[in-house]
Amino acid sequence: MSSNKRSSKSTATRKAVVAATPAPVKRRMAVPAPLKKKRSNGKLYAAILAGGIGSRFWPLSRETTPKQLLKVVGDESLLKSTIKRLNPLIPADRVIIVTNARQAEIIRLHLSYEDAKALSPGYVIEPTGKNTAAAIALAAFDLYRKDPDAVMAVLPADHVIEDGRPFRTALKAALQAARDGHLVTFGIVPDRPETGYGYIKASARAFRKIDTFGVRTVEKFVEKPDIKRARQYLKLGGYYWNSGIFIWKASRILEEIKNYLPETFDSLEKCIEPESLAAAYKGLRDISIDHGILEKARDVVVIPANFPWSDMGSWSSFGEILKPDNDGNIVRGRVVDIGSKNSVIFGSDRAVATIGLKDMIIVDTPDATLVCPKERAQEVKEVVNILKKKGFIEHQEHRTVQRPWGTYTVLENGEGYKIKKIRVEPGKRLSLQMHHHRSEHWVVISGVARVQRGEEIVDIALNQSTYIPRGVRHRLENAGTTALEIIEVQNGEYVEEEDIVRFEDDFQRK
């Protein structure tokens, strides 16, 4: 269905190895056929789908800073909020993140910045994105191997649910229904005729009540409607927005995958090594869990949800979660506006001035600016595709890139050279590394740099510099109590991040 997120294809050229990923169990998966339908009291786990980059949120979302890592609401990223919202019902050690190898590394480092102990989920790594049916099947196999009675909640990483208490209450009710063998989804009670979501048509009456929640049979799933049909659904009642949140026993969803996507089941059942998984994924159908399974399966039920929810599908959805001003505008950053109405205006370092806009979106970042009407916000994804085709780097990363030791900002990039401003936080250091294709000059502009170059270790103070030849092992460290900043000038035939060979690293990067 349209509300479910797809996993994106990784464009990384680095080795697809993630230190936090557990080794696969080396035995063939065996799911009984038919599966037992008796009630179980299996533990509840969470599988968070986090493979996409959220390209409709460009230019804020990039491949190295996907939407789920953005701080859209409050001081935490969408992904951190998703994990913490589950606690204490589902602690972090029963959470798995389903993503690709490159994003797994980015996510692991993101979660370790401040919450190394509190947020340490497991990872299920897809070789490539094949939509939600394959991602959920892979996660279900992983959980079933660990716990044959496991119940899994499937959640996108980028939803906004500001109050976690009613969400957990609803999740407890869904858990009871899932333990009885139902395939459960949450339907969001619509408060307006919305054309950006898929819909669920439910039975007129609940056939069961769990606490205060009525459980209804799903009659059909409906694609995103036009405005006329959306108004009709709202008037008729019994139609709910498809939240893309599902709860079921791992064994139960595997049974339906075996029934309706047998090639997917057979291919993933046989996989015991990353190499075999990569080969199996090439032949899998690119299909959503809705189209592939839920539209055909038996015992699919919906629980009308009473928690505030937004899937943050595009820039136009900001009005659902952020309070507009008296003119209907949502304004953030260094913005000066005169007379605009019902617009979204996001600024960053530069001053942004707007006059007389109506129903517009303006998003300004240091290296890219988006301007479009609200009604065409869904087309931002196509802009990203065009950037890729043209070879522009602005779809990949921001000029300022977060690292576990600090940040770097690309000041200038040309043929055979790149100039960066590097900031290292107190007590942090970069990996011990070398480069095959470039040399580096470092000039200290703030703080004191401890530099390891070959066997030599020296401290470089303000206005002093050093040279790192190509092929020499080196390391930059801030042993002081204030931030260290340097200007780095790279020279060589290749000056991209892939030209890093790490020998030691405090953050277990490859």
N, C-alpha and C positions, 0 to 999 in steps of 0.2 A: 504493500500500500504506500501511498505517497508520504505518509507521516514517518516512515522508517528511514533511518540514515544508511547510506552506503559506506562501505569501507573504501578508502582511496588507494590507488596503486602507488607504491613507494617509488620515488625516483632516485633514491640514494645509490651512490656508487660504492659506498663502504660495505664491508662485510656485514651480512645480516645476522649478527650474533648479539644476543642480549644476555648480560650476566645474570639478571634476575629471573630468567626463564627456567623453570624446572626441566630436568631431562625427561623425555617422554618415557612412559611405561612400555617396556619391551615385551608386550604380549598382545595377542589379537583380542580385539573387543568382542565380547559375546553378549548380545542382547537377546533374551528369550523371545520366542515367537510362538503364540501371542504372549505379550507381557501380562503379568499378573495385575489385576485391577483392584486388588484389595487395598484398603486404606492403610497408609503408613504414617509414621510420625518422623519422617526424615527431616534433617536440619535444612534450614533455609540458607542458600548461597545467593550471591549476586554475580551476574555476568554483565559487565558494563561495555557497551559497544563504543569503541573510541578509535576507529580507523580513519575517519574522514578529517578533512581540514576545515570544513565549514566555509567553502569558497564563496557563498553568498554574503559572507561578512568581510570579504576583501574591501579595503586594503588593511584592515586590522588583522584578519586571519591570514596566515601564510603557512607554507609547508612546515617550517620550523617553529611556528607559533600557531597551532591550529585553534579553532574556535573554543574547544573545550578547555584550553589553558588560559583563556582571556578572563580578566576580572570584569565581567559585565555588570554584576550587581554585588555591592559590598567589596570586601577586601580579599576575597578568595576566588580562585578560578572556578569555573563551572564544574570541572572534574572533581576538585577537592570538595566542593559543596555536595556533589552527588555521593561521594564516598561517605562523608561525615553525616549526611542526612539519614543514612541507613543504620547508623549506630544508635542504640545498642542492639537493635533487632538483628542486624547482620554486622558483626565486627569486621575490621579490615582484613583479618586473616581468613575470612570466608568470602572475600571479594576477588574475582578475577577480571582482568582487563583484556578484552579481545581487540587486538590491533595488529599492525604490521611491525616488522623488526625496527625500522627507523623510528617510528613514532613511539614504540615501546621504550627505546632508549631516551627519547626526549621526555616522555611522561615520567619515567623512573627518576630522572634527575630533577624534574619539576617537583615531584612529590617529596624528594629528599631535601629540598632547600631548607624547609622549616619543620617538616613532620616526618623525619626519617624513621622514628619508632612508631608514631601514631598511625601513619599511612604507609603500609608496606604490603600492598596486594600482590597476588600472583598474576602471571601473564600467560595468555594463550596467543601464539603468534601465527598469523596468517601469512603465507608466502606472497599473496596478492589479494586485492579486494575482489570478492565475488558476490557482493550484496549480503543481505542479512540472513538468508537461509543457510548459506555455507558457514557464516560466522557463528550462528547459534548452534548448528550441528556440531561444529568443532568444539565449542564450549561444553555442550551437553556430553559429548564423548569424554572430555577431560574430567568433568564432574562425576560421571557415572563410574569411571575407573576408580576414582577416589572413594566414592560413597554411592553404592547402588540405590540407596533410598533418597538421594539428594533431591531437594526441591530448588529450582533456580528461578530467580527473578531476573528478567532481561530488561536492561535499562539503557537508553542512550546516555552518553556522557555530557550532553550539552543542554539538558532541560533546566528550566528555572522553576523551582518549587521552594518559595521562600520560607514557609513554615513546615518543618519536617514532621511535626507531631501528628496532624491529620493524615499525612501521607503514610506514616508508619502504622497508624490505626487501620487504614484501608488495606495496607499490605498484610497485616495480620489476618484480616477477613479473607483476603485472596489466598493466603497460605492454607487456610482450612479447606477451601474449595479445591485447591490444587492437590492437596493430600488425598482427596477423594477421587482423583483422576481427571478432573476437569482441566481444560486448557483455558486459562483465565487472562483476560485483558481488562484494563481500566478504560472506561469511556468518560471523557470529560463532558460535563453538562454544558451545552453551548449557551452563551449569553448574547450572541449576535450572529447574523448570517455570515459565516466565514468561508471564503473560497480557497484559503491556503492550506486547509487540512483535509485529510480523508475522513470519512464518516463510518460509523457502525450503526446499522439498523438492528434494534433489539426487540425482543418479544414485548407485548403490551404489559404483561404482568410478570413479576418476579416469581420464580418457582421455588425459591428458597430464601430465607433470611438468615444472615450471619451477623450477629450484633445488630447494628442499625443499617446494615447494607443489604439491599435486595440483589440477588443473583439472577440475571436474566439470560435467556438463550440468545445467541447471536443469530439473526436471520440472514444477514448479508453484510459484506463490506462494500463501501461505496467510494469510488474515486473522488478526487477533488471536484466539487460541483461548480457550475457557474453561479452567478449571484441570484438568478431567479430560482434555481433549485435549492440553493442554500436558505433562502427565505422560506421556501416551502417546507424544508426539513424543520426549521425552527418553529413554524406554525403548527405542523402536524404533531411534533413531539415524538419521543421514542428514538430519535437519532442523536448520536453522541460523537464528539470528535475522537478520532483514533489517536490515543496517546502514544502508541508505540511501546508501551510498557506491558510486559507479559510475565505470568507466573505459572509454572507447571513443573511436574516431576521430570527430571532429566530422562528417565526411562520412558515416560509417556510421550515426550516430544520426539524421542528417537524412534518410537514405534510408528508415529505418523510420518516421520521422514523416510522410514523404511517402506511405508505404504505408498507414498506419493512422490518421493524423490529417491527411488531405489539406487540410482547411480551414485548420488551423493553419499548415501548411507554406505554402500559397498566400498566406495573409494576411500572414505575416511576410516572405516572400520579396519582396513588392512594397513593403515599407516602406523609405523612404529619408529620411524626416523625422519628428521627434517627433510632429507633428500627425497624420501618417498612421498612426503606430504606435498612438497613442491611439484612433483610430477603429477600427483593426484589432482591438485588444484587446477591444473591447466585444463582438465576436461570437465570441470564442474559447471553446472548451469549458473548463470548470473541472474538470480531471481530473488525476490524478497520473500520473507517468511509468510507474509500475507498471501501473496499470489501462489506461492509454492505449496503451502500447507493449510493455512487457516481458512481459506475460502472453500476447502474441500473436506476438512477434518470433522470428526464427530465430537460432541461434548465441548464445543467452544462456547464460552460464556463471557458475559461482560458485567462488571460491577461499576455502576455509575459512581464517579469519584467526586468527592466534596472538598478536594484540596485545590488551592490556587496553582495554576500550571501554565507554562508557556514553553513551546519547543524552540523558541528563538530561531525561527527558520530564515529570517532575513532582516535587513535593517528596518523595514516597515513595522516589525513586531515589537520594537522598543516601546511603543505606546502602551503595550499590555503590561509592562513591568515597571516602567519609570514614569513618574508623575510629570505631566506636561505643565507648562506655565499657563497663564491666563489666555494666551493666544494659541494654545494647542501645540507649542513648540517644545521639543526636547533638546536642550542645549548643554554641551559639555566642553570644557577646555577654554582656550583663549579666543572667545568669540564675541564680536560686537554685531548686534543685529538691530535693524530698523524696519519695523512694520511687517515682518514675516508671519505666516499663519500655517499651523499644522505641519511643521517641518521638523526634520531631524538634522541637527548641525553638531558635528563633532570636530573639535580642533585639537591640536597637540602643541608643539613648540612654537609654531608660527601663529601670529594673529590672523584670525579669519573674520572678514567683514561680509555681512549679507544684508541685502536690502530688498524688501517686498517679495520674498519668496512665498509660494503657496504649494503645499503638498510636495515638498522637495526633500531630498536627502543629500547632505554635504558631509563627507568624511575626509579630513585632511590628516596625512601623516608626513613625516619628514621627506619621504621619497615618492609618495603617490597620493593622488587626490581623486575621490569619486564624487561625481555630480550626476544625479538621476532623479526622475519623478518617483514618488512613492509607489505608484501603480506598476512600475517596471523594476521593482527591487529584486524580483526573482531572477532577472536577467544578468545580475552581477556575476553569476557563475560563468556565463558565456564570456565575460570580459577576461576572467582568469584563463579560460581555455585559449583565447586569442593571445594573451601574454605568453603562454607556453609555446604556442606555434611560432611566435615571432622571436623566441629566444630571450625575452626580457627576464631579468632576474627578480623583478618585483613580486612575482607570485611565490617565490621561495622563502625569502627572509626579509626582515626589516633591516634598516641601516644599523640600528642598535640591537644587538643579539645578546640574550641572557645566557650566561654560563654559570655552573655551580660555584665558580670562584669569583664571579663578578660580571662584567659586560665588555663587549667591544663594539665600537662604532666605526663603520666604514666611511672615511672622509673623502676618499677619491679612489677611483679604480680605472686603470687604463691598460693598454697593451704592454704586458710584461712587468707591471708594477701594481701595487695596492698600498694605500696609506690608511692606517687604523689608529684610533685612540682606544687604548686598553686600560680598563680600570680593574684593579685587583683589591678585593676587600681585605681588611686586616686579618692576619693569620691564615690566609688562603694561598694556594700556589697552583700553577698550571701543571700539566703532566710533564714528566721527563720525556722528551720527544726529539725527533729530527725530521728534516725535510729532504726529499730527493731532488726537488726542482727549483728551490728558491733559497736565497739568503735573506737575512733580516738585519736592519739597523734599529736599535732602541735608544730613544732619548727620554730621560726622566723629566716630567714636568710637574710632578707633585709626589711627595713622599720619598722613600728610599727603596730601591729594588735590590733584592738579593738574586744574583744571577749565577747559575751553574752553566759553564761552557766547557764541555769535555770534562776534564778532571779538576778544572779551576772553579772556585767559588769566590765571588767578589761582591761587595756592596757598592751600588751605583747611586749617587746622590743627585739632588736637583741640578739640572743643566748639564749633567754628565751623560755620556753615551757609551754604547758598546756595539760590537759587530758579531753576528752569528753566521759563520760561513755555511754554505750548503753541505749537508751530510754530517754535521757535528751535533752530537747530543747536547741538549740544553734544557734549562728550566728557569722560569720566572717565578719569584716568590715575594710576598709581602710579609716580612717578619715584624713589621711595625704595628703601631696602634691606630694609625690613620690610613685612609685610602691611598693606594699607590696608583698613579696615572702615568702612562708612557705613550709616546708616539712611536708607532712601528711602521717602518718603510720596508715593504717586501719587494724583492727584485728576482725575476726568473721567468722561464718559459711557461710556468703554470703556478698560479698564486691562489688557488682555491683551497677550501678546508680539507678536501680529500687528501691533500699532500701532507698528511700528518701521520707519522709512525710513532705510536706511544709505547714506551717501555715500562713506565710506572705511572700510576694515576691514583690519586686519593679518592676518586669518585667511580672507580671500576669501569671506566669507559674503554672501549676497544679502539 
